[in-house]
Amino acid sequence: MNRNRIGRRIAGLVGAAALATALTALTITPANAIIASCAEGYTVQDGDTGRSVAEKHKISMQDLYRWNFAEGDAPGSMDHLVPGETLCVKVDSKL
């Protein structure tokens, strides 16, 4: 789960002050992805879908999902991307 998704969920539950504190405490990779070896991020544009992002960066849908979404997230999350959200589109295989 990336920082944007975490923020939206926390904000709905606890308010802005608690959100700021919670986000400050998070350790986030450069691309706000859930994978520590993320080497390149992509900022979601209006109209992007998981498939269009995967095709644009020549990666599989499986990798895009695995690098950016927590195990419990619904697969439909890939079709409802939020403009401005950052996704990991390349990992450093050496890490």
C-alpha positions in Angstrom: 0.0 0.0 0.0 1.6 3.3 -0.9 1.6 6.5 1.1 -1.3 8.1 -0.8 -3.6 5.2 -0.1 -2.5 5.0 3.5 -3.1 8.7 3.9 -6.7 8.6 2.5 -7.6 5.7 4.8 -6.1 7.4 7.9 -7.6 10.8 7.1 -11.1 9.3 6.9 -10.7 7.8 10.3 -8.8 10.3 12.4 -8.5 13.7 10.9 -5.8 16.0 9.6 -3.6 16.3 12.7 -3.3 12.6 13.3 -2.8 12.1 9.5 0.2 14.4 9.5 1.7 12.6 12.5 1.1 9.2 11.0 2.6 10.1 7.6 5.7 11.6 9.3 6.3 8.3 11.1 6.1 6.2 7.9 9.3 5.0 6.3 8.6 5.2 2.6 10.7 4.2 -0.4 11.6 6.8 -3.0 8.6 5.9 -5.2 6.2 5.5 -2.2 5.9 1.9 -3.1 5.8 -1.1 -0.8 9.0 -2.6 -2.2 12.3 -1.4 -0.7 14.2 -2.0 -3.9 12.2 0.4 -6.0 14.5 2.2 -8.5 12.1 4.3 -10.5 8.7 5.8 -9.8 6.0 7.0 -12.1 3.4 9.7 -11.2 0.0 8.6 -12.2 -1.7 10.9 -14.8 -5.4 11.4 -15.3 -6.8 8.5 -17.3 -4.1 6.0 -16.3 -5.0 2.5 -15.5 -2.8 -0.3 -14.2 -2.6 -1.8 -17.7 -1.6 1.4 -19.4 1.1 2.1 -16.8 2.4 -1.5 -17.1 2.5 -1.3 -20.9 4.1 2.2 -20.9 7.0 0.9 -18.7 7.1 -2.6 -20.3 6.5 -4.5 -17.1 3.9 -7.1 -16.2 0.7 -6.3 -14.5 1.7 -8.9 -11.8 4.9 -7.0 -11.1 3.2 -3.6 -11.0 0.7 -4.9 -8.5 3.3 -6.7 -6.4 5.5 -3.7 -6.2 2.7 -1.2 -5.3 -0.1 -2.8 -3.5 -0.4 -4.6 -0.2 -1.4 -8.3 -0.2 -4.9 -7.4 1.1 -5.7 -4.8 -1.5 -8.3 -5.7 -4.0 -7.0 -6.3 -7.6 -9.5 -3.7 -8.8 -7.1 -1.1 -7.2 -5.2 -1.2 -10.4 -8.0 0.3 -12.4 -8.8 3.1 -10.0 -5.4 4.9 -9.8 -5.4 8.5 -8.4 -3.7 11.2 -10.4 -0.6 12.4 -8.5 -0.1 9.0 -6.9 3.4 7.6 -7.4 3.9 4.0 -8.4 7.1 1.9 -8.6 7.7 0.9 -12.2 11.3 -0.5 -11.9 13.2 -2.3 -9.1 16.9 -2.7 -8.5 17.4 -6.5 -8.6 20.7 -6.0 -6.7 18.9 -5.0 -3.5 
